[in-house]
Amino acid sequence: MHLAPSFDTLGWLFRDLRDGPLLAKGLFDLDVQAHTARTDLTIGCVADEFIRDCDANVAEQFALWRARLGHVAKIVSVDSAFWEEAMDIYAPIQAYEAAAFHGPQTGGDFSVFDKGIAERLAWGASLTEVEIALLRKRHEEFRERMDGLLRAHDFLIVPCAPVSRLMAGADHTAARKKILRYATPFSLAGVPVVTLPAGGGAGVQLAAGRGADARLLAFAAGL
């Protein structure tokens, strides 16, 4: 069941980028044609200011992917400052939609969940229709700006997360917020993303415009 229908997405894990087109055919009957090399291909790269909190390995692996992709496309820095707004839009809408789902199941008593989750659900339930309408307007405007970036560029790249690994048994409250800062812009945009694997636990998100799943999988498979 969807927790937050506006953002829940379906993802698949596979070991080799070349398997993406085959999985797309088997899962969704999506025909992915082989990527045709172009001389005018452009890839928008997140601004350096956004990735200021990356650990050394993530920064190094991202630089390596930038250099590798630079052999097949023109890499262009994009204005990603507005991505900082993503969590302010995402978190309350997610909490509101999650509360709408779990409220009827629990009779509005969210104490059956862990304290942190219960507090988020209670917060979501407290949001008014007027507040949510304003947030959905901001969401729409955010998507339009992301659509603009993906009309101007064939793909966008950004690290998957600013950290390479999470230690077992540690408190990851702060790490979760840092990771969501990197993933949420694409969740809000509703665009397809493929993870390009990198060393030491890092990874790079390669995103395409809405509906361009086949083109994205074809390009990634050729890497």
C-alpha positions in Angstrom: 0.0 0.0 0.0 1.2 3.5 -0.7 2.4 5.4 2.3 2.4 8.7 0.5 1.0 8.3 -3.1 2.5 11.6 -4.3 6.1 10.2 -3.8 6.1 6.4 -3.4 8.0 4.9 -6.3 8.9 1.5 -7.6 12.6 0.6 -7.7 14.5 -2.5 -8.8 17.9 -3.7 -7.8 20.2 -5.2 -10.4 23.9 -5.8 -10.5 24.8 -4.8 -14.0 23.6 -1.6 -15.9 23.3 -3.7 -19.0 20.5 -5.7 -17.5 18.2 -2.6 -17.2 16.6 -2.8 -20.7 15.9 -6.5 -20.2 14.2 -5.9 -16.8 12.2 -3.0 -18.3 10.9 -5.4 -21.0 10.1 -8.1 -18.6 8.5 -5.9 -15.9 6.7 -3.3 -17.9 6.9 -4.5 -21.5 9.0 -1.4 -22.2 11.1 -1.6 -25.4 14.5 0.0 -24.9 16.4 0.6 -28.1 20.2 0.7 -28.0 21.6 4.2 -27.3 22.8 6.1 -30.3 25.8 8.2 -29.7 25.3 12.0 -30.2 27.7 14.9 -30.4 25.3 17.3 -28.8 24.4 15.3 -25.6 24.5 17.4 -22.5 24.4 16.3 -18.8 23.5 18.8 -16.1 25.7 18.5 -13.0 24.6 19.6 -9.6 26.3 22.7 -8.4 29.4 22.4 -6.1 27.6 24.3 -3.4 25.0 21.5 -3.1 27.5 18.7 -2.5 29.5 20.6 0.1 28.7 17.9 2.8 29.9 14.9 0.8 32.5 12.7 2.4 35.9 12.4 0.7 35.0 9.1 -1.1 31.7 10.3 -2.4 33.3 13.5 -3.7 36.1 11.5 -5.4 33.8 9.0 -7.0 31.5 11.7 -8.2 34.4 13.4 -9.8 35.4 10.2 -11.5 31.9 9.7 -13.0 31.9 13.3 -14.2 35.2 12.7 -16.0 33.9 9.5 -17.5 30.7 11.0 -18.7 32.6 13.9 -20.0 33.9 11.6 -22.8 30.4 11.1 -24.2 28.6 14.3 -23.3 29.1 17.9 -22.4 28.9 18.4 -18.6 27.2 21.6 -17.6 26.8 22.9 -14.1 23.1 23.7 -13.3 21.4 26.0 -10.8 20.4 23.6 -8.1 19.9 26.1 -5.3 16.2 25.6 -5.4 16.6 21.9 -4.5 17.1 23.1 -0.9 13.4 23.7 -0.8 12.6 20.1 -1.5 12.4 18.8 2.0 10.2 21.6 3.1 7.7 20.6 0.5 8.1 16.8 0.7 8.0 16.2 4.5 4.6 17.7 5.3 2.8 16.3 2.3 4.3 12.9 3.0 3.2 13.1 6.7 -0.3 14.3 5.7 -0.8 11.5 3.2 0.6 8.9 5.5 -1.7 10.1 8.3 -4.7 9.9 6.0 -3.8 6.2 5.3 -2.9 5.1 8.9 -5.6 7.2 10.7 -8.5 5.0 9.7 -6.4 1.9 10.5 -5.6 3.0 14.0 -8.6 5.1 14.9 -6.3 8.1 15.0 -4.2 6.6 17.7 -0.7 6.7 16.3 0.9 5.5 19.6 1.2 2.0 18.2 4.1 3.3 16.1 7.6 4.2 17.3 7.7 7.7 18.9 9.3 9.5 16.0 6.9 8.0 13.5 3.9 8.7 15.7 4.9 12.3 16.0 5.2 12.7 12.3 1.8 11.1 11.7 0.2 13.3 14.3 1.8 16.3 12.6 0.5 15.2 9.3 -3.0 14.8 10.7 -2.9 18.3 12.1 -2.2 20.0 8.7 -5.1 21.8 7.2 -6.4 21.6 3.7 -5.4 25.2 3.1 -1.8 24.4 4.2 -1.7 21.3 2.0 -3.1 23.2 -1.0 -0.3 25.8 -0.7 2.3 23.0 -0.4 0.9 21.2 -3.5 1.2 24.5 -5.4 4.9 24.7 -4.3 5.3 21.1 -5.4 3.9 21.9 -8.8 6.2 24.9 -9.2 9.2 22.8 -8.1 8.3 20.1 -10.8 8.1 22.8 -13.4 11.6 24.0 -12.6 13.0 20.5 -12.7 11.2 19.9 -16.0 12.9 23.0 -17.3 16.3 21.6 -16.3 15.6 18.3 -18.0 14.4 20.0 -21.2 17.6 22.0 -21.3 19.8 18.9 -20.6 19.5 15.2 -21.6 20.3 14.0 -18.1 21.1 15.3 -14.6 23.7 13.8 -12.2 24.1 14.1 -8.4 25.6 11.8 -5.8 23.1 9.3 -4.3 24.0 10.4 -0.8 26.7 12.4 0.9 28.0 9.4 2.9 29.5 6.2 1.7 28.4 4.0 4.5 26.3 3.8 7.7 27.7 2.1 10.8 25.6 -0.6 12.3 24.0 0.3 15.6 24.6 4.0 15.3 22.0 6.7 15.4 21.3 7.7 11.8 18.8 10.5 12.5 21.1 13.1 11.1 22.3 10.9 8.3 18.7 10.2 7.1 18.1 14.0 6.7 21.3 14.3 4.7 20.5 11.4 2.4 16.9 12.6 1.8 18.3 16.0 0.8 19.9 14.3 -2.2 17.0 12.0 -3.1 14.0 14.2 -2.5 14.5 16.6 -5.5 14.0 13.7 -7.9 11.1 12.2 -5.8 9.3 15.6 -6.0 10.0 15.8 -9.8 8.6 12.3 -10.4 11.4 11.5 -12.8 13.2 8.2 -13.6 16.6 7.7 -12.0 19.3 5.0 -12.5 22.1 4.6 -9.9 25.6 4.5 -11.4 27.7 2.3 -9.1 30.9 3.7 -7.6 33.6 2.5 -5.3 33.6 2.4 -1.6 29.8 2.4 -1.2 29.2 5.6 -3.2 26.8 6.0 -6.1 25.7 8.6 -8.6 22.1 9.3 -9.6 21.5 9.7 -13.3 18.1 11.2 -14.0 16.1 11.9 -17.1 12.8 13.7 -17.8 9.4 12.3 -16.9 8.5 9.5 -19.3 12.1 9.1 -20.6 12.6 5.8 -18.8 13.6 3.9 -22.0 16.1 6.6 -23.1 17.7 6.7 -19.6 18.0 2.9 -19.4 19.5 2.7 -22.9 22.1 5.4 -22.1 23.0 3.8 -18.7 23.3 0.3 -20.3 25.9 1.7 -22.8 28.1 3.0 -20.0 
